[in-house]
Amino acid sequence: MSVVNVIGGGLAGCEAAHRIAAEGIRVKLWEMRPQKPSPVHETGNLSELVCSNSLKSDIQGTAQGLLKAEMRILGSLLLDCAEQTRVPAGSALAVDRLKFSQLVTDRIEANTLIEVIREEVLTIPAGEVSIIATGPLTSEKFWQHLQNITGSNLYFFDAVAPSVTAASLNREKVFKASRYGKGSDDYYNCPLQKEEYEHFYEQLVAADIKEGHAIDNIPFFSACTPIEVMARRGIDTLRFGPMRPVGLEIPGDDSRPYAVLQLRQEDKEGRIYGLVGFQTRLRWGEQDRVFRLIPGLENAEFVRYGVMHRNSYINSPRLLNSTLQLKDNPKIFFAGQITGVEGYMESAAAGIIAGINAVRFLNGQSLLTPEPVTMLGALLTFISSAREDIFQPINANFGLLPPLEKNERNKKLRYEKYSERALNSMIEFSELLPGMLNFK
């Protein structure tokens, strides 16, 4: 019986393994944790979320919402698990981290066609079809093996935001609301007046950081720039970024705060909340001191501090086809963040396509990629055709899609038409896949 190796038990690896098994093909899913821990993971669960518990917007008129809708058409395992472990987060899809990863682990381990092997892989199995989905935290030894094969060695730095207990919040100062009233009042909000914000800002930019001013030379992914680095760009940068007060009013007097920090629920029970947009590499003691200057967090109990880690990825435009197949070795596929798609759902979606194409390769069929009018197809087109010399990781965004036949000036209507065109195309793509019957 044919078998496919999937190396890496993260989001992309689990989607790929699930997809392959649905086609009746055996899978060896290799995951080094917990035998070999990573710098930021806390458990040995498969698909453990690291940077945030939010899978971003679930509204179809957004790029992230469209990508999710496309993934649902393709039978996404992770989105099914996310719905079952969902926590309140306004218009975003957020999950209880532990329950989500445990459910994914249970689903994968219960599949009789998937063998989970808890070992660090040092080399790609010779002569076998393999999907490399080791993610941005690929172990040093395996990364060296990949570098020897591909000659590619790119990276950027990512940061994680801290989390606090709900019980430690000052309820006399925080209030619950979602921006512009979207969804229910799912976020705690810490409002700051002008003097409070300026004092917090001064302390933040002066705070000690682990490597001093060497931080200025580090390549960050733009969506995960540490809050203290962002603050150095100017005193109002945070007020127009993660601490923007628009869409929020202080209850009682209906006034808008000068700045605001939002806290998003991270567990089903509502005991833990994450500081939205507050990725940081501050020393832990400085996080205690500086973040408690924010009204409502005076006595905050931190259950997790922010950390920073290095994310590695390959030069996909030089190495991969849009089918995620290695150009120089047709038996090797790549999936997830290691390809340069950035984000939880982007990574998982790439895993679905890698799984589809690994099976088609085994069966002697032509490989497939969704049309670039779909969000997933556009992402795969970009990472396989961007300029090699300036290639950087990218999130799903409408700017990747080809223009409509008839230009629509109204942005909301334009995005709706993008979405309609994309979903029609994805449905047509799914009809080319006999294995889709196993998802219905």
Secondary structure, DSSP 8 states (H G I E B T S, - for coil): --EEEEE--SHHHHHHHHHHHHTT-EEEEE--TTTS--SS--SS-TT---S-SEEEE--TTSHHHHHHHHHHHTT-HHHHHHHHTEE--TTEEEE-HHHHHHHHHHHHHH-TTEEEE-S---S--TTS-EEE---TT--HHHHHHHHHHH---EEEEEEB--EEEGGGS-TTT-EEE-GGG-SSS-EEEEEE-HHHHHHHHHHHHHS-BTTGGGGGGS-B-GGG--HHHHHTT-TTTGGGTTT--TT--BTTTTB--SEEEEEEE-STTS-EEEETT--B-B-HHHHHHHHTTSTT-TT--EEE---EEEEEE--HHHHB-TTSBBTT-TTEEE-SGGGTB-SHHHHHHHHHHHHHHHHHHHTT-------TTSHHHHHHHHHHHS-GGG---B---GGGS---SS---SHHHHHHHHHHHHHHHHHHHHTT-GGGGGG-
